[in-house]
Amino acid sequence: MLKMKAFEFWFDLILLGLLWVGVIYLPISTLTIGTLSLSGLLKITALIGTLEALGYFSHYLFGNRKGLLLQGFLGGLISSTMTYLRLCNLSGNAFPPMLIARALLLAILAMLIECLLIIYTIHPAPLEISKLVLLQGGIISLVIIALSWFHPHDKKVEFIVGNDVKINDPIVWKKVVYFSFLIVLIIQLLHFADEKLNIPYIYSVLLISFIEAHGVLAAAITNLPSTAATEDIQKIIAMILTGNVIGKTYFVLRCRTKNVRLTVLLTLYGSLALALILNQI
């Protein structure tokens, strides 16, 4: 069994390395599948695999504590929507409300970090378009630090049975393939809404980001022409972040721990509004 685990470990890492070699060296920048850039899809697949590997190592470096905060952050890297669905169903009797609030905010922070990685991986001029994401992530980070400062005595919480994050392989390739196909599906939905339903592209992005923010970001940036104006890309990112906040609002309002709702909603909407204002300065 140990030999098999060692084989799976090195197989995953070698395959991930080959993906990045393909991204860097294969001459596929002009190849497309319909409206989909093959180079962009390969970059996204490699990035998702890298995030899976980082989640694996983070789990085994800090997993002995099995804290709710780790669950929120790692869950946000995979799917912030599913993480919100799970964490908002936790009882305030078993978990301190501000601990749940920090876990929910960490899930958003992880999602924003993943968005930054997507931007820096795909777009040739990432600094010009990532300001809004950096601003919202920075503001949420400050709120998390403040909550930790004013609520330092939250008791250490172990995972409830069934909620544990069990990571047995460095990279779960099913998730990698699933997310890659999800991006393809989102791209096709965006084209269908734009061409068949005559819904403006930017509003299609907003609607889909209610459910999957970093997925639609990857699809939108991959799908945009290289000549797209920076202002247009910033508008799309603003719509994605807005849709993400609106989508999370539903789960927060249904949160079993009522004391969590105001803190999380004020942080989500406040950080977005402040980031939009600062982005115009």
ABEGO torsion letter per residue (X at the ends): XAAAAAAAAAAAAAAAAAAAAAAAABBAAABBBEABBAAAAAAAAAAAAAAAAAAAAAAAAAAAAGBAAAAAAAAAAABAAAAAAAAAABBAAABBAAAAAAAAAAAAAAAAAAAAAAAAAABABAAAAAAAAAAAAAAAAAAAAAAAAABAABBBBBBBBGABBBBABABBAAAAAAAAAAAAAAAAAAAAAAAAAGBBAAAAAAAAAAABAAAAAAAAAAABBAABBAAAAAAAAAAAAAAAAAAAAAAAAABABAAAAAAAAAAAAAAAAAAAAAAAX
